[in-house]
Amino acid sequence: MKRFIALLRGINVSGQKKIKMSDLKSLFEDIGFQDVETYIQSGNVIFSSKENIKLKLESKIAKAIKKQWGFYVQIFVLDTGDIDYVLKANPFIKKEKGIERLYVTFLSDKPSKENIQKLTSTDYSPEEYQIDNNLIYLFLPNGAGKSKLSNNFFENKLKLVGTTRNWKTIRTLSERVRLQ
């Protein structure tokens, strides 16, 4: 059995796509996952699976949610290697930026060079971002609520689907995925 983290995009935000975490936990168990644990209401699930292929896991979870609740949810499955990379590669940690203002956006794919160039043509100071493959590291000094660099902003500019988590959530998920 291998441990994974599933990040669900856009559930329980502004009253849309509501899923109780206890119901989500039950769904994961019903489709064969073990050691299932949810973390906060924004759709973070830690689980164990015999299946090792992340794309298959994402598809299985998305299909089960669609069947159960009638709407599609983009799923991002990470393993411990993925979460370790996220923690080690954050350029804003090295620059000693305030940890409470750090975020990571997980993208469905690596953005095209053309779309990245469109982004880099504008200065978004004091906010900062750095793209690393299918990750966007963010420093948002005024918080995410007032940021221009929102999840929707990046999705529109990069033509990809993404989901964003704050640094505290990333660290907590990293700790919890190792507990079983």
VEXGUMAR-308097 format. One record per residue: z, x, y of N, C-alpha, C, O in turn. Coordinates in steps of 0.1 Angstrom, whole numbers, plus 2048, in hexadecimal, padded with zeros to 3 digits. Atoms other than C-alpha are relative to their C-alpha. Layout:
residues N
ZXYZXYZXYZXY
...
***
This chain:
residues 180
8008087F480080080080080980D80781380D
8017F97F47F780C8228057F780C8037EB80B
7FB8087F58078018437F67FF80B7EE80980E
80A8027F57F27F38608077F880B8117F2809
7FC8087F47F67E38827F37F88037E87FD804
80B8097FB7E07C588C8047FC80E80E7F7811
7FF8047F27DB7BF8B17F77F48017EB7F57FF
80880C7FE7CF79C8B87FD7FE80F8067FF817
8048017F27BC7978D88017F28057FB7E97FF
80080C7F87C477B8F08077F47FA8047E97FE
7F880B8057DD7668DD80C7FE80981180880E
7F48037F97FA7558EF7FF80580F80A809814
8017FC7F27EC75E9117FC7F48087F27ED805
80380C7F87ED74392C7FF7F37F97F67EB7FC
80080D8087F37289127F47FF7F77F27F47F2
80C8018087D37309008028077F280A8107F1
8007FA80D7CE7378DB80F8037FC81380E7F8
7F27FF8047F37308D38028027F17FD7FA7EA
7FC7FE80E80073E8B380F80480081280F806
7F37FB8018257408AB80180C7F77F980D7ED
7FF7F380782F76289E8057FD7F18008047E8
7FB80380D8417528807F47FB7F87F37FD7EC
80B80680782173F8777F680C7FD7EF80C7F2
8097F580280C75F87B8058097F57FD80E7EC
7FA7F880B8247728647FD7F97F37F98007E9
80280780C82175784A7F18017FC7EE8027F0
80E7FF8037FB75884D7FC80D7F97F580E7EF
8037F28057FA77E8478058007F17FF8067E9
7FA80080E8117798287F77F77F77F57FB7EB
8088098097FB75C81B7F38067FC7ED8037F2
80C7F98037DC77281C80280D7F97F88157F7
7FE7F58097EC78D80780780C8068088167FF
7FA7F47FB7FC7A581F80F8007FE8157F67FC
7F17FF8038207B281A80780780B80080D814
7F87F97F683C7BF82F7FC7FC80E7FB805817
8068057F382F7A984C80B7FF80B8167F9808
7F68017F48417AC86E7F77FE80C7ED80480E
8078027F383679F89080980680B815808809
7F97FA7F583F7AF8B17FB7F980D7EF7FA810
8028087F484179A8D17F57F67FF7ED7F77F5
80980C80182B77C8D87F28038037E97FA801
80E7FD7FC80B78E8E27F78047F47EC8087F6
8097FE80C7FE7928BE80080E7FB7F58147FB
7FF7F380680A7B28AF8077FE7F28127F87F1
7FB80280D80F7B28897FF80D7F87F58147F8
8007F480981A7CE8728007FB7F28077F17EF
80080580D8127CA84E7FB80B7F67F78167FA
8057F780A80A7DB82D7F57FA7F87F57ED7F6
80C8068077EA7D78197FB80B7F67FC8177F8
8077F780A7D97E57FA7F28048057ED80E802
80E7FE7FA7B87E280D80280B80B80B80A813
7FF7F57F67B28028217F580080B7F6808814
80B8007F67927F98348037F780B8047EB80A
7FB8087F479C7EE8577F67F58047FB7EA807
80980B7FD77C7DA85D8017F47F78007E97FB
7FE80B8097827C683E80D7F880380D7EC803
7F38067FC7A67BF8497FE7F880C8037EC80D
8038087F379A7B486C7F97F37FD7FD7E9802
80880C80378179C85D8097F67F88087EA7FB
7F780980879A78E84480A7F880980C7EC807
7F68067F77B478885F7F97F680A7FE7EB80B
8078097F679B7798787FB7F37F97FD7E87FF
80480C80878D76185D80C7F77FD80B7EB7FE
7F48088047B07568538057F880D8097ED80C
7FC8067F37B974F8787F77F58047FB7EA808
80A80A7FC79973C87E8027F37F78017E87FC
7FE80B80979F72785F80D7F880380E7EC802
7F38067FE7C47208678017F980E8067EE80F
7FE8067F37C271A88D7F37FC8077F47F6812
80D8057FA79D7148947FA80780B7F1803812
8067F77F67967308AC7FF80E7FB8068137F2
8027F28037897538AA80980980880B807814
7F87F57F979F7718B27FB80D7FC7F98107F0
8047F38037937948B580C8087FB817807801
7F57F98077A97AA89E7FC80F8017F18137FE
8017F18007AE7D08A280B8057F68178037F9
7F77FB80A7BE7E08848018108017F7817802
7FD7F17FE7CE8038888088047F48107FD7EF
7F77FA80A7DD81A86E80980A80780880C813
7F67F77FA7F88348747F980C8077FD811811
8087F67F97DD84E87C7FB7FC80D7FB804817
8058067F37CE83889780B80080A809804816
7F58027F77F08318A780580E804809810810
7FC7F37FD7F98568A57F780680A7FB80D814
80A7FB7F67D985F8B78027FA80E802802818
7FD8067F47E08468D280B80680880B809814
7F47FB7FA8028548D87FE80F805803813810
8027F17FC7F78798D97F580280A7F680C812
80B7FD7F77D78758ED8017FA80E7F87FC816
7FF8067F37E486290B80080A80B80A81280B
8007F57F57DA87892980A7FD80B80E807812
7F68037F57F386694080E8057FC816806805
7F37FA80481187292B80080E80480A813809
8007F27FC80689593180180280F80680C814
7FF8007F180388E95680D7FB80580F7FA812
7F28057FD8278809557FF7F48098077F3813
80080D7F981D85E96280B7F77FB8107FA7F0
7F58088058378439607FC7F87F47F37F07F4
80380680D83883793C8007F08017F87EA7FA
80080F7FF8408139477F37FA8077F17EE807
80C8047FA81E8129587F48047F87E88047FD
80B7FC80980981E93B7FC7F57F78047EE7F1
80680A8087F28089277F58067F87EF8117FB
80B7FC8087D880C90C7F77F47FC7FD7EA7F8
80980B8047B97F69077F88057F47F38107F4
8087FD80C7AA7F68E47F37F88017F37EC803
80D8067FF7857EF8E47FA7FE7F27FD8057E9
80780380C76F7E08C97F780A7FB7F380B7EF
80A7F58037587FE8CA80180A80B808808815
8017F67F575181D8DE7F67FB80A7EB7F7807
8098057F57428149007F38098017F48157FF
80D7F97FE71E81E90880280980C80A807815
8007F77F571983B9207FC7F980D8027FC817
8048077F470782493880B7F880680D7F7812
7F58097FB72480C93A80C80880681380480F
7F57F77FA73D82993F7FC80580D804806816
8047FB7F372883795B8017F580B8057F9816
7FE80B7F672981596D80F7FF8048117FD810
7F28007FD74F81696B80480C80980B80A813
7FC7F47F975283A9787FA80180E7FE80A816
8067FF7F373D8339978097FA80B8077FB817
7F78067F775B8219A780E8067FE8128097F3
7F37FA80077D82F9B080A7F48008097EB809
7F680B80179A8179A580E8048048177FD800
7F37FB7FD7B682B9B48097F58078037ED80E
7F77F68077D482B9B28007FE7F18068067EA
80180280F7CC81D98F7F780B7FA7ED80F800
8087F68077BE8369767FD7FB7F28057F47EC
80380380E7AD8339547F980C7FB7F3814802
8087F680779E84A93B7FC7FA7F38047F57EB
80680580C78784091F7FF80B7F67FB8167F8
8007F780B78B8518FD7FA7F87F48027F17ED
80680880A7728438E48027F18027FC7EC80C
7FE80F7FF77D81F8DE80E7FD8068137F2804
7F38027F979D8238F27FF80280F7F780A814
7FF7FE7F27A482091780F8028038177F8801
7F37FD7FC7C48309238017FC80F7F8800817
7FF8057F37D182094380D804806818804800
7F47FF7F87EA82995E7FE7F680C7F67F7814
80080B7F77F180A97380D8008088177FA805
7F37FE7F980B81498E8067F38058127F2808
7FB80C7FB80E7F099A8027F57F58047E97F8
7FE80880C8107E19777F37F97FD7E97F9804
80C8068067F67CE9627FD7F38077F17EF809
80280E7FA7FB7AC9747F780180C7F07F780F
8077FF7F47EC7B99947F48097FF7ED80D80A
80A7F68027D37D19867F17FB8007EE7F07FC
80F8038007AD7D198C7FB8047F27F27FE7ED
8057FA80D7AA7E496B8067F77F480D7FD7EC
7FB80980A7B27C69557F88007F37ED8077F3
80780180D7A77BF9317F27FA8037E87FF7FE
80D8077FD78C7A793E7F78098087EB808805
8087F77F87807C09577F880A7F77EC80B7F8
8077F78097797DA93C7F77FA7F67EC7FF7F3
80980780976A7C19257F37FD8077E87FE801
80C8037F87527B69407F780C8037EB80C801
8077F47FC7497D994B7FA8087F47EF80D7F4
8047F880C7467E99287F97F77F67F37FD7EC
8078098097387CA9168058027F27FE8027E8
7F880080D7527CD8FA80C7F88018107F380C
7F48088017707BA8EF80C80A7FF80A8157F9
7F57F78007927CA8F580D7F880080E7EC803
7F38057FF7B77C48F380980B805808817801
7F77F67F97D27D690880E7FE7FC8137F37FB
7F18008037F67DF90080680A80980081480D
7F97F67F88107F091580580B7F780680A7EB
7FC7F480881E81290B80C7FD7F880D8027ED
7F480380883F8049007FD7F97F38027FC7E9
80480780C82E7ED8E87F980A7F67FC8097EA
8077F680981880A8DA80B8087F980A80A7ED
7F67F880683781F8D48087F87F680B7FD7EB
7F980980984A8028C47F87FE7F37FE7FE7E8
80980280C82D7FA8AD7FF80D7F780080C7EB
8017F380782B81F8A380D8027F880C8077ED
7F37FF80785081F89A8017F67F48057FA7E9
7FE80B80A84F7FE8877F68017F47F97FE7E9
80A7FF80B82F80687280580A7F680080A7EB
7FB7F680984382386380D7FC7F88128037F0
7F380480586280F8598007FC7F180B7FE7EB
80080580E85880183780080B7F68008097EA
***
